[in-house]
Amino acid sequence: MDENTAHLVGGPRDGSSHDTSGDALVELEIDGMIHRYIRTTKQHDGGGVVYAYDGMVAPGGGEPGVEDPAARVASPRADAEERGGAH
């Protein structure tokens, strides 16, 4: 195996391999959701690089009822500056 083989650790594809082009992030669509794996500095015993599970996200970002998309990108500092105050 080579450096373009990702060995996935954790998540729904734990223990499987995936061909990459050496990217730092691997995103796999599974049942309509995006599952993310991030490259680590560890090498797999059989060759290739270990990628650790980073979680699941909806393809379109935040969804009403699950999370508030506006709140996800807002920050207390940005809110204070918008109102003319300091934080």
The 8 nearest C-alpha neighbors of each residue, nearest first, counted from 0:
[[1, 46, 47, 4, 45, 2, 3, 43],
 [0, 2, 47, 3, 4, 46, 48, 5],
 [1, 3, 47, 4, 48, 21, 0, 46],
 [4, 2, 19, 21, 20, 1, 18, 5],
 [3, 5, 18, 47, 2, 1, 17, 19],
 [4, 6, 17, 48, 16, 49, 47, 7],
 [5, 7, 16, 49, 50, 15, 48, 4],
 [6, 8, 50, 13, 15, 14, 16, 5],
 [7, 9, 13, 51, 14, 52, 50, 6],
 [10, 8, 13, 52, 51, 7, 11, 12],
 [9, 11, 13, 52, 12, 8, 54, 34],
 [10, 12, 13, 9, 34, 29, 52, 8],
 [13, 11, 10, 15, 14, 7, 9, 8],
 [14, 12, 9, 8, 7, 10, 15, 11],
 [13, 15, 7, 8, 12, 6, 16, 9],
 [14, 16, 7, 13, 12, 6, 17, 8],
 [17, 15, 6, 5, 7, 4, 14, 18],
 [16, 18, 5, 4, 19, 6, 15, 7],
 [17, 19, 4, 3, 5, 16, 20, 21],
 [20, 18, 3, 21, 4, 17, 22, 5],
 [19, 21, 3, 22, 18, 4, 2, 23],
 [20, 22, 3, 19, 23, 2, 4, 5],
 [23, 21, 24, 20, 19, 25, 38, 3],
 [22, 24, 38, 37, 21, 25, 39, 36],
 [25, 23, 37, 22, 36, 38, 26, 35],
 [24, 26, 36, 35, 37, 27, 22, 23],
 [27, 25, 35, 34, 33, 36, 24, 28],
 [26, 28, 34, 33, 29, 35, 25, 32],
 [29, 27, 33, 32, 31, 34, 30, 26],
 [28, 30, 32, 31, 27, 33, 34, 11],
 [31, 29, 32, 28, 33, 27, 34, 57],
 [30, 32, 29, 28, 33, 58, 57, 34],
 [33, 31, 57, 29, 28, 30, 56, 58],
 [32, 34, 28, 56, 27, 55, 58, 57],
 [35, 33, 55, 27, 26, 54, 28, 32],
 [34, 36, 26, 53, 54, 25, 52, 55],
 [35, 37, 52, 25, 51, 53, 50, 24],
 [38, 36, 24, 50, 51, 23, 25, 53],
 [37, 39, 50, 23, 24, 49, 51, 36],
 [40, 38, 41, 50, 49, 37, 51, 48],
 [39, 41, 42, 38, 48, 49, 50, 43],
 [42, 40, 39, 49, 48, 43, 50, 38],
 [41, 43, 48, 49, 47, 46, 44, 40],
 [42, 44, 46, 45, 47, 48, 49, 41],
 [45, 43, 46, 42, 47, 48, 41, 49],
 [44, 46, 43, 0, 47, 42, 1, 48],
 [47, 45, 0, 43, 44, 1, 42, 48],
 [46, 48, 2, 4, 1, 43, 0, 42],
 [47, 49, 42, 5, 43, 6, 41, 2],
 [48, 50, 6, 41, 39, 42, 5, 43],
 [51, 49, 38, 7, 37, 36, 39, 6],
 [52, 50, 8, 36, 37, 7, 53, 9],
 [51, 53, 36, 9, 10, 54, 8, 35],
 [54, 52, 35, 36, 51, 37, 55, 34],
 [55, 53, 35, 34, 52, 56, 10, 36],
 [54, 56, 34, 33, 35, 32, 57, 53],
 [57, 55, 33, 32, 58, 34, 60, 54],
 [56, 58, 32, 60, 59, 33, 61, 55],
 [59, 57, 60, 33, 32, 56, 31, 28],
 [60, 58, 57, 61, 62, 56, 32, 33],
 [61, 59, 57, 58, 62, 56, 68, 66],
 [62, 60, 68, 66, 67, 59, 57, 63],
 [61, 63, 65, 66, 64, 60, 68, 67],
 [64, 62, 65, 66, 67, 61, 68, 60],
 [63, 65, 66, 62, 67, 61, 68, 60],
 [66, 64, 63, 62, 61, 67, 68, 57],
 [67, 65, 61, 64, 62, 63, 68, 71],
 [66, 68, 70, 69, 63, 61, 71, 62],
 [69, 67, 61, 71, 70, 66, 62, 72],
 [70, 68, 71, 67, 72, 73, 61, 66],
 [71, 69, 73, 67, 72, 68, 74, 66],
 [70, 72, 68, 69, 73, 67, 66, 61],
 [71, 73, 70, 69, 74, 68, 67, 77],
 [74, 72, 70, 71, 69, 77, 75, 78],
 [73, 75, 77, 76, 78, 72, 70, 71],
 [76, 74, 78, 77, 79, 73, 86, 80],
 [75, 77, 79, 74, 78, 86, 80, 85],
 [78, 76, 80, 74, 79, 75, 81, 73],
 [77, 79, 75, 81, 76, 80, 74, 82],
 [80, 78, 84, 76, 82, 81, 77, 85],
 [81, 79, 83, 77, 84, 82, 78, 85],
 [80, 82, 78, 79, 83, 77, 84, 76],
 [83, 81, 79, 80, 84, 78, 77, 85],
 [84, 82, 80, 81, 79, 85, 78, 77],
 [85, 83, 79, 80, 82, 86, 81, 78],
 [84, 86, 79, 80, 83, 76, 82, 78],
 [85, 76, 79, 84, 75, 80, 77, 78]]
